[in-house]
Amino acid sequence: MTTLTRNQLGALGEQLAVEHLLAQGLQILARNWRCRYGELDVIATAPDRTVVFVEVKTRTGDGFGGWEYAVTPAKVRRIRRLAGLWLAGQDERWAAIRIDVIGIRIGRQRTPEITHLRAVD
């Protein structure tokens, strides 16, 4: 396998996460939504009208403790603030709101390992 740049690795992980979400029956509303305060990786909606804000963490190994340690309480607070800003710009009413983290590990095995943590807040 050729070595990927950090941006390529992130884009690949995000694409794998989107495919995973679609396979779970979610619809993708936005990818890489940006505002002046930051970026939300993926915004999706579940069949029960829950809007899901997904942080995608892609790693090639377990250095720095793996992707699980990359989503700190401060990061969750930032995602929550960004989610509020995104919601403020929507006309839609949602049944519920959830923050998920999808961890993608590429390289250890032939197929990427995907771990989906629901409702991390």
C-alpha positions as CSV (number, residue, x, y, z in Angstrom):
1,M,0.0,0.0,0.0
2,T,1.3,3.4,-0.8
3,T,1.8,5.9,2.0
4,L,-1.0,8.4,2.2
5,T,-0.7,12.0,3.3
6,R,-2.5,13.0,6.4
7,N,-5.2,14.7,4.3
8,Q,-5.6,11.7,2.0
9,L,-5.9,9.4,5.1
10,G,-8.5,11.7,6.6
11,A,-10.5,11.8,3.4
12,L,-10.3,8.0,3.1
13,G,-11.5,7.5,6.7
14,E,-14.3,10.0,6.2
15,Q,-15.5,8.2,3.0
16,L,-15.4,4.8,4.9
17,A,-17.4,6.4,7.7
18,V,-20.0,7.8,5.3
19,E,-20.4,4.4,3.7
20,H,-20.8,2.8,7.1
21,L,-23.5,5.3,8.1
22,L,-25.4,4.8,4.8
23,A,-25.2,1.0,5.5
24,Q,-26.8,1.7,8.9
25,G,-29.7,3.4,7.3
26,L,-28.7,7.0,7.9
27,Q,-28.9,9.8,5.4
28,I,-26.0,12.2,5.0
29,L,-27.0,15.9,5.3
30,A,-23.6,17.5,5.1
31,R,-19.9,16.7,5.0
32,N,-17.1,19.0,6.2
33,W,-19.5,21.7,7.3
34,R,-17.4,24.7,8.3
35,C,-17.9,27.9,10.1
36,R,-15.5,30.4,11.7
37,Y,-15.4,28.3,14.9
38,G,-14.5,25.0,13.3
39,E,-15.7,22.0,11.2
40,L,-18.1,19.2,11.6
41,D,-17.0,16.1,9.7
42,V,-20.3,14.5,8.9
43,I,-23.9,15.5,9.7
44,A,-26.5,12.7,9.2
45,T,-30.1,11.9,10.1
46,A,-31.4,8.6,11.3
47,P,-34.8,7.2,10.3
48,D,-36.3,8.3,13.7
49,R,-35.4,11.9,12.8
50,T,-32.4,12.1,15.1
51,V,-29.8,14.4,13.7
52,V,-26.3,12.8,14.3
53,F,-23.1,14.9,14.4
54,V,-20.3,12.5,13.6
55,E,-16.6,13.1,14.4
56,V,-14.4,10.8,12.3
57,K,-10.9,9.8,13.6
58,T,-8.7,7.9,11.2
59,R,-5.5,6.3,12.4
60,T,-2.9,4.0,10.9
61,G,-1.8,2.5,14.2
62,D,-2.1,2.8,18.0
63,G,0.4,5.6,18.4
64,F,-0.8,8.4,20.8
65,G,-3.2,5.8,22.3
66,G,-5.3,5.3,19.2
67,W,-8.3,7.3,18.0
68,E,-10.3,6.7,21.2
69,Y,-8.1,9.2,23.1
70,A,-8.4,11.9,20.4
71,V,-12.0,12.8,21.4
72,T,-11.5,14.6,24.7
73,P,-14.3,16.3,26.7
74,A,-13.1,19.6,25.3
75,K,-13.5,18.2,21.8
76,V,-17.1,17.0,22.6
77,R,-17.9,20.5,23.9
78,R,-16.6,22.0,20.7
79,I,-18.7,19.6,18.6
80,R,-21.7,20.5,20.7
81,R,-21.1,24.2,20.1
82,L,-20.7,23.7,16.3
83,A,-23.8,21.5,16.3
84,G,-25.8,24.3,17.9
85,L,-24.6,26.7,15.3
86,W,-25.5,24.3,12.5
87,L,-28.9,23.7,14.0
88,A,-29.6,27.4,14.3
89,G,-29.3,27.7,10.5
90,Q,-31.8,25.0,9.8
91,D,-35.6,25.3,9.3
92,E,-36.1,21.6,10.1
93,R,-37.3,20.3,13.5
94,W,-35.5,17.2,14.8
95,A,-36.7,14.5,17.2
96,A,-33.4,14.3,18.9
97,I,-29.7,15.2,18.6
98,R,-26.7,12.8,19.1
99,I,-23.0,13.0,18.8
100,D,-21.2,9.9,17.5
101,V,-17.6,9.1,17.0
102,I,-16.4,6.8,14.2
103,G,-12.9,5.5,14.6
104,I,-11.2,4.0,11.5
105,R,-8.0,2.1,11.8
106,I,-6.2,1.6,8.4
107,G,-3.3,-0.6,7.7
108,R,-3.2,-3.2,10.5
109,Q,-5.5,-5.6,8.6
110,R,-6.4,-5.9,5.0
111,T,-9.8,-4.3,5.6
112,P,-10.1,-1.2,7.7
113,E,-11.4,-1.6,11.2
114,I,-14.4,0.6,11.9
115,T,-15.6,1.3,15.4
116,H,-18.8,3.3,15.9
117,L,-19.5,4.9,19.3
118,R,-23.0,6.3,19.6
119,A,-24.0,9.2,21.9
120,V,-20.6,10.1,23.3
121,D,-21.9,13.2,25.0
